[in-house]
Amino acid sequence: MEKIEIDNFQCVMKENSERERKKQLKKTGIVFDHFYKYLKNKGLKDRSAIRQTNLIAFFIMNYFFIYEDNIDNILYIYDDTIRKFLGNWYIRKSISPQISEIKSFLRAISNFFTFLKKEDFISKEDLQEIKQVCRDTGWFEMRLKTYFETQEDDFYDWIQEYNYDYF
C-alpha cells in the first residue's frame, strides 16, 4: 500500500465532473484505504469498516471538495465544516434525513480524525475540536427537528445558520 503524502489531502478538482472526481479519488483514495486498514486493525468488522470509510469518502468527495471553496485541504476541516455539512447540507439534500445517519457520520468523522492524529497529520488540539463537535449530538438533533418545524418566516434564518451555500 502506498504511503500517505501531504498532497493526498489536497483538492485537485477544478470542477464537479466525473473526470475530475476520478482524478481526485485516485489522489485521495489512498487516505481512504489507510483509514479502512486502521479501522480493521482497531477490530471493527469488515462491514463497519467499509461503512465508515464510505461515509468519510462521501463527506469529503460529495460535500467538502465541492462546497468548501475557501478550504482545499482535508487537514483543515474544523467544527464549522462539520456543522455546515450535517447541520445544514445533509438535512437539506437528503430525501429522508435521519438522526441515526447523522450519528453514523459523526462516529466516522471522529474515527477518521483520530486516525489522522495517530498518523501525525493533525494536532491534538485539532482532534479535540473535531471530537467535541462530534459529541454534540443534541445540537444535530435540534437542527434536524427545527428543519421540519420551522415556519416560512424563520426558514431563511435556519438556512443561514451554518449555510454552506453563500450568495
Secondary structure, DSSP 8 states (H G I E B T S, - for coil): -----GGGGB---SSSSHHHHHHHHHHHHHHHHHHHHHHHHTT--HHHHHHHHHHHHHIIIIIIHHH-TT--BGGG--HHHHHHIIIIIHHHH-SS--HHHHHHHHHHHHHHHHHHHHTTSS-HHHHHHHHHHHH-HHHHHHHHHHHHH--HHHHHHHHHTT-SS--
